[in-house]
């Protein structure tokens, strides 16, 4: 392996670069199997660990996925385009449609692992909602599965006294979802704020999203505000970064 003084990349990185170029050129298409460790060892005259590291680089980049007992295959990537502005418009949820309707087109979306409970608000959530630390909030947790693949974990926090007795405390909030129900309660969202950062997932997040080794997540925290500036919801979302494109369109 070359050292830093030679100005050359390590062998595993050069092998990964050749395979990446071949994928981008279409020599290996979605679903195609890449050369295995033995084939790479013979082709590049390297040790097994070097071949394994090269394949690992492509997996960490989200270009490939390992299938137990079968090998490493080029990932089929049909991105979920998260259209952040139209999905939150009143035209969407106000007409009884889910905010997801702006994203999924004709694809199959299911929601599972739904849990609704009252809990003490985490300090960061209580701060945004303008509540006392550990005040009681309604917590809505769920997982979103697209085309059979988990793509997002979502946890919403709403003031418990504000949503008590409404459909928001039920697993199924009805047409238009939480924002339509807030509007019925007199707290229609009129402004949103989203913060986005990328990080590596926790062990639990990686398991629930069935993430390949080395795949980061996008952590989005959104606050919804009613007229007068009151925060009525905080939603923390964990997205599989290999499944998403975040799209923003706005005037100059």
C-alpha positions in Angstrom: 0.0 0.0 0.0 1.3 3.4 -0.9 2.2 5.9 1.8 1.2 9.5 1.9 4.6 10.6 0.7 4.2 8.9 -2.7 1.1 11.0 -3.4 -0.7 7.8 -4.5 -3.9 6.5 -3.1 -4.0 3.2 -1.4 -4.8 0.2 -3.6 -8.3 -0.4 -2.3 -9.2 3.2 -3.2 -7.9 2.8 -6.7 -9.8 -0.4 -7.2 -13.0 1.3 -5.8 -12.4 4.2 -8.2 -12.2 1.8 -11.2 -15.4 0.0 -10.2 -17.1 3.3 -9.5 -16.2 4.5 -13.0 -17.5 1.3 -14.5 -20.8 1.7 -12.7 -21.1 5.4 -13.8 -20.3 4.4 -17.4 -23.1 1.8 -17.4 -20.8 -1.3 -17.5 -22.6 -2.5 -14.4 -26.3 -1.5 -14.3 -28.7 -1.5 -11.4 -29.0 -5.0 -10.0 -25.8 -6.3 -11.6 -23.4 -8.2 -9.6 -19.9 -6.8 -9.2 -16.7 -8.9 -9.2 -16.3 -10.7 -5.9 -13.3 -10.7 -3.6 -11.7 -13.6 -5.3 -12.1 -12.0 -8.8 -10.6 -8.7 -7.5 -7.7 -10.5 -5.9 -6.8 -12.1 -9.2 -7.4 -9.1 -11.4 -5.5 -6.6 -9.3 -3.0 -8.9 -7.5 -4.1 -7.8 -4.0 -4.8 -9.5 -0.7 -8.4 -10.4 0.3 -8.6 -7.6 2.8 -7.7 -5.0 0.1 -10.4 -6.4 -2.2 -12.9 -6.4 0.7 -12.0 -2.8 1.6 -12.6 -1.7 -2.1 -16.1 -3.2 -2.1 -16.8 -1.7 1.3 -16.0 1.8 -0.1 -18.7 1.5 -2.7 -21.2 0.2 -0.1 -20.5 3.1 2.2 -21.1 5.5 -0.7 -24.5 3.9 -1.3 -23.6 2.7 -4.8 -23.9 -1.0 -4.0 -25.5 -3.3 -1.5 -24.3 -6.7 -0.2 -26.6 -9.7 -0.3 -25.7 -12.4 2.1 -24.4 -15.5 0.2 -24.8 -13.8 -3.2 -22.2 -11.0 -3.4 -22.2 -7.3 -3.9 -24.7 -5.7 -6.4 -25.2 -2.3 -7.9 -28.0 -0.5 -5.9 -31.2 0.3 -7.8 -31.8 3.9 -7.0 -35.2 5.4 -7.7 -34.9 8.3 -5.3 -37.8 9.6 -3.2 -37.9 13.3 -4.1 -38.9 15.2 -0.9 -40.5 18.3 -2.3 -40.3 20.3 0.9 -42.3 23.4 -0.1 -45.4 21.9 -1.9 -45.7 19.0 0.6 -46.3 21.5 3.5 -48.7 23.8 1.6 -52.2 24.2 3.0 -53.4 23.2 -0.5 -52.1 19.7 0.2 -53.2 18.9 3.7 -56.1 21.3 3.6 -57.7 19.3 0.8 -57.4 16.0 2.8 -54.3 14.7 1.2 -51.3 13.5 3.1 -48.1 15.6 2.9 -46.5 12.5 1.4 -48.8 12.7 -1.7 -46.4 15.4 -3.0 -43.5 12.9 -2.9 -44.5 9.4 -3.7 -46.4 9.7 -7.0 -47.6 6.1 -7.8 -45.4 4.3 -5.4 -46.6 2.1 -2.5 -46.3 3.7 0.9 -47.2 2.1 4.2 -46.9 3.3 7.8 -46.1 0.9 10.6 -44.6 0.8 14.1 -47.2 3.5 15.0 -47.2 4.5 18.7 -49.2 7.4 20.3 -48.6 8.2 24.0 -48.3 11.1 26.4 -44.8 11.7 27.8 -42.7 14.4 29.4 -41.3 16.7 26.7 -37.5 16.5 26.0 -35.9 19.7 27.0 -35.1 20.7 23.3 -38.8 20.1 22.4 -40.2 22.0 25.4 -38.0 24.9 24.5 -39.4 25.2 20.9 -43.0 24.7 22.1 -42.6 27.3 24.7 -43.5 24.9 27.5 -42.0 24.3 30.9 -39.3 21.6 31.0 -40.8 18.1 31.2 -44.3 19.4 30.4 -46.6 16.7 29.0 -46.8 16.3 25.3 -48.6 14.0 22.9 -45.9 11.9 21.1 -46.7 10.3 17.7 -44.0 7.9 16.5 -44.1 6.0 13.2 -42.1 4.4 10.5 -42.6 5.0 6.8 -42.0 2.1 4.3 -41.8 2.8 0.6 -41.9 0.0 -1.9 -41.2 -2.4 0.9 -38.1 -0.5 2.1 -38.1 1.5 5.4 -37.1 5.1 4.5 -38.0 7.3 7.4 -38.6 7.4 11.1 -40.8 10.2 12.4 -41.6 11.4 15.9 -44.0 14.3 16.4 -44.5 16.2 19.7 -47.6 18.3 20.3 -48.9 20.0 23.5 -51.1 17.4 25.2 -53.6 19.9 26.5 -54.0 21.4 23.0 -54.8 18.1 21.2 -56.6 16.2 24.0 -59.7 14.5 22.7 -58.9 15.1 19.1 -58.1 12.5 16.3 -54.4 13.5 16.8 -54.2 11.2 19.8 -55.4 8.3 17.7 -53.2 6.2 15.5 -55.1 7.3 12.4 -55.5 11.1 12.3 -57.8 11.1 9.3 -57.7 12.9 5.9 -55.1 15.6 5.8 -53.3 14.3 8.9 -52.2 16.2 11.9 -52.1 19.6 10.3 -55.7 19.3 9.1 -56.8 18.4 12.6 -54.8 21.3 14.1 -56.7 23.6 11.8 -60.0 22.2 13.0 -58.9 23.0 16.6 -58.2 26.6 15.6 -54.4 26.2 15.4 -53.8 26.0 11.6 -50.1 25.9 10.8 -49.2 29.1 8.9 -45.4 28.8 9.0 -42.8 26.1 9.2 -39.1 26.0 10.1 -36.9 23.0 9.2 -33.3 22.3 10.3 -31.4 19.6 8.4 -28.1 17.9 9.3 -26.4 14.7 8.3 -25.0 12.2 10.8 -24.4 8.5 11.3 -27.3 6.6 12.7 -27.7 5.0 16.1 -27.8 1.2 16.2 -31.5 1.3 16.8 -32.1 3.7 13.8 -29.9 1.6 11.5 -31.9 -1.6 12.5 -35.3 0.0 12.0 -34.4 1.5 8.7 -32.5 -1.6 7.5 -29.5 0.5 6.6 -26.4 -0.8 4.9 -23.2 -0.5 6.8 -21.8 3.0 6.6 -25.0 4.7 5.4 -25.6 8.1 7.0 -29.0 9.5 7.8 -30.5 13.0 7.4 -31.9 14.4 10.6 -34.7 16.9 10.0 -36.3 18.8 12.8 -39.4 20.8 11.8 -41.5 23.2 13.9 -45.0 24.2 12.9 -46.3 27.6 14.0 -49.9 28.8 14.2 -51.1 32.4 13.8 -49.6 34.6 16.4 -46.4 32.6 16.4 -47.3 29.8 18.7 -45.4 26.6 18.0 -47.9 23.7 17.9 -45.8 20.8 16.7 -42.1 19.7 16.7 -41.4 16.8 14.3 -38.1 15.0 14.3 -37.5 12.9 11.2 -34.7 10.4 10.5 -34.3 9.8 6.7 -32.3 7.1 5.0 -29.9 9.3 3.0 -29.5 6.6 0.3 -33.2 6.8 -0.5 -33.8 10.5 -0.7 -33.2 13.6 -2.8 -34.3 16.8 -1.0 -35.8 19.2 -3.5 -36.4 23.0 -3.0 -38.0 25.3 -5.5 -38.7 29.0 -4.7 -38.6 32.4 -6.4 -35.6 34.6 -6.5 
